[in-house]
């Protein structure tokens, strides 16, 4: 009866889903997720905004709204872009139900079956899955501790003639690394020269714990090469599902057409919560609070790795975000480490899942935002033991 | 630069969008929309629920949630289905960001380029557009005042071997008609026999102003032929974007996979608003209030058509929902009527836009839910004049 579309062939998603099923066990200390910490949600502020907004403006907050988004929030996004040195106008912006909706829209807008999308190696697992449902060919681009290697980028472009490059420039998921400052303008130039679009996904950029903030890829864009995705999930709340895309007017108009089917519009209450929180002026102090919380956890995790993990385990440089990326000595399979770790009530994500091309079995991703410092101590001690035994 | 995907070829959507631009003029009396009336939003109740929920449960309401939806709301949907005589379980239900998200998921789950989807003639404009973005062939099935004609359904199935039939059985958009009780079981049987799925979209079913409620198509389903879409947009609020799909477990699992890309999950606050409003027991009385409001407007509009419109204008039978469907005498083009009407500050939607196959230029859709009785009197007087002149 159910003759499913061909787009699902080769999509399993089961490995990572199995991991997340394990997390239902309350005894598990999980470094596997990518969630922000609930300590960092502005609950009281949003509760007050929600009640007041519904009482005063329920007539339009509860009504159908424009697909493109709540106009005052669009203006706020334009202002945030201006602060980054990027001049855009209303036709360049659309509000999304989380920035990951932008991945779906980008694929739907540009991908015909068999088209090529370039992704970082490794990259965000959700992106791999979403792009595959549009029957795209994924071509990985090599990276090092400074992100995408431009020589390989140019080589892959010439070989595969991709439609776009998907890149997370700041504190990448899963690797935690940041695209080097001296690669950013060149990356945009290379893509522009070859007519390859760039999808710049930046959910973590505001969460920098050390080093200097770098210009966005969009800030180097001169001809609508870059579509930038912004997210409020890591700085306000993921549960309300609000992000935005900023790009060329033609592409954004297609995104709007896509969004009519996907959800008609992002819930207006969600958009009003973000807008009013921004307007209240509380966001900068709130971000500082989040950063202090996560930086302490990250520093602790890193210290424990350096002090207690076997020599030969390396950590990718990480100046912000939610993740540390570990490479184990060659020959150790993180899937084996994972199995033993879960028996000892500690979880993480084996790194192989983040590679479109597979392989890299000796890598692993650790999340530090969701776990208390106590649990980080306990979990990392157990993990150190498991890795030592595996050696 | 922008090499858009082929899926957008032939999608314009411009005619209807032009209409909605006109509605920005506050002097226009619009019978063009399909919105519920803001008088019918439970603002105070939702404001209280939102504040209390965020204060008490902000930790998980503001966090990422399950793609499938908020478990207690899924249980409520299972209960609502049981009240319709349909036994389903958790694997059969997914919460959507509005029921129209189900159209996108249905297409993504089942449609390969060139596959056939059968739609009512006429049908919901948004469905036509969404299905076209999956490069489906749309085949219209003939209808009369009792909805789909089963002989034509069977004929079209045999000729075109469609993947699924899209049908709005109650107070259809745009025609207002209801699928006759004695056609329902047979429709499901015919589709089941031929391995054709049925997408039953029922956003208006609770808004019946006269006649007897009829069993859902899903209630006649014995082998996962029917996927039923439910919506809270017309009975609580469209702006919060909450609906649900109920169907076979395999299909719902694919919907869940699709939803991961589309928006990860429906905002939890939206789901909690619906759940708590349902649990408060206020919905039945609230629906009665909405029905009283809309029935008075519908009766008034119908009375004015009968009393003041030229002979030869017919109205399709309508026992609920938001729309009246008019057929003008042959030879009168509702697009011409529309142009003159807008000059006189009255708008509606010319019916031709709702036909996948085009034509039917002498039809028009009137919405009665959004306009006050005073404005209905004024607008219908102007419209009567325009139609008389066109004769």
Interface residues (C-beta under 8 A of the other chain):
Chain A: X1 X2 X3 X4 X5 X6 X7 X8 X11 X13 X35 X36 X38 X41 X43 X44 X46 X47 X48 X50 X51 X52 X54 X55 X58 X59 X60 X61 X62 X63 X64 X65 X97 X98 X100 X101 X103 X104 X107 X108 X109 X110 X111 X112 X113 X126 X129 X130 X133 X163 X195 X197 X223 X224 X225 X233 X237 X238 X239 X240 X241 X248 X250 X251 X254 X257 X258 X260 X261 X262 X263 X264 X265 X266 X267 X268 X269 X270
Chain B: X1 X2 X3 X4 X5 X6 X7 X8 X11 X13 X35 X36 X38 X41 X43 X44 X46 X47 X48 X50 X51 X52 X54 X55 X58 X59 X60 X61 X62 X63 X64 X65 X97 X98 X100 X101 X103 X104 X107 X108 X109 X110 X111 X112 X113 X126 X129 X130 X133 X163 X195 X197 X223 X224 X225 X233 X237 X238 X239 X240 X241 X248 X250 X251 X254 X257 X258 X260 X261 X262 X263 X264 X265 X266 X267 X268 X269 X270
